[in-house]
Amino acid sequence: MATRNPWLKFKALLQGEGRTVVTVISSNTDGTSTVQLRSGEEIKVSGEQVTAGNKAIIMNGRIGYKVPNLPNSIVQV
């Protein structure tokens, strides 16, 4: 059954939590990795398929895949 609620329709378009580019700091022995966000904050996520020093995408609290280490910049409008 289709909903008429615009907010529910909008939420259905989103694909989960989103994706974040991180730098892998270390792979832990318990199946997790310690990663650093662009803000400098370090968090622990599931997965260890990307080696330390590389960039990775995290999706839903889990390492998805390795990404190239490209420069980034912040532009204020």
C-alpha positions as CSV (number, residue, x, y, z in Angstrom):
1,M,0.0,0.0,0.0
2,A,1.4,3.4,-1.0
3,T,1.7,6.1,1.6
4,R,0.5,9.7,1.1
5,N,2.9,11.0,3.8
6,P,5.6,13.1,2.0
7,W,8.1,12.5,4.8
8,L,7.8,8.7,4.5
9,K,8.1,9.0,0.7
10,F,11.3,11.0,1.1
11,K,12.8,8.6,3.6
12,A,12.2,5.7,1.2
13,L,14.5,7.4,-1.3
14,L,17.4,7.5,1.1
15,Q,19.9,4.5,1.1
16,G,20.5,3.8,4.8
17,E,22.8,5.9,7.0
18,G,24.9,7.3,4.3
19,R,28.6,6.9,3.4
20,T,31.6,8.5,5.0
21,V,35.2,8.6,3.8
22,V,37.7,7.8,6.6
23,T,41.4,7.0,7.0
24,V,42.1,3.6,8.4
25,I,44.5,3.8,11.4
26,S,44.7,0.2,12.4
27,S,43.1,-3.2,12.0
28,N,42.3,-4.8,15.4
29,T,42.4,-8.5,16.2
30,D,38.6,-8.6,17.0
31,G,37.4,-8.1,13.4
32,T,37.2,-4.3,13.8
33,S,39.2,-1.3,12.6
34,T,40.0,2.0,14.1
35,V,39.4,4.8,11.7
36,Q,39.8,8.6,11.7
37,L,37.1,10.9,10.4
38,R,37.9,14.2,8.6
39,S,37.1,16.0,11.8
40,G,40.0,14.1,13.5
41,E,37.7,12.0,15.7
42,E,38.7,8.3,15.9
43,I,36.0,5.6,15.9
44,K,35.9,1.8,15.8
45,V,34.0,0.1,12.9
46,S,33.3,-3.4,11.8
47,G,35.6,-5.0,9.2
48,E,39.3,-5.1,8.5
49,Q,39.5,-5.5,4.7
50,V,41.4,-2.2,4.2
51,T,44.9,-1.9,5.5
52,A,46.2,0.9,7.7
53,G,47.1,4.2,6.0
54,N,44.5,3.9,3.3
55,K,41.2,5.7,2.7
56,A,37.9,3.7,3.0
57,I,34.2,4.2,2.8
58,I,32.1,3.2,5.8
59,M,28.5,2.4,5.4
60,N,26.2,1.6,8.3
61,G,29.1,1.3,10.7
62,R,31.0,-1.1,8.5
63,I,34.0,-0.7,6.2
64,G,32.7,-1.0,2.7
65,Y,35.7,-0.7,0.4
66,K,39.0,1.1,-0.3
67,V,38.9,4.4,-2.1
68,P,41.7,6.5,-3.7
69,N,43.5,9.0,-1.6
70,L,42.4,12.2,-3.4
71,P,42.8,15.8,-2.2
72,N,39.7,17.5,-0.8
73,S,38.8,21.1,0.0
74,I,36.0,22.9,1.8
75,V,34.2,25.8,0.1
76,Q,31.8,28.1,1.9
77,V,29.1,29.6,-0.2
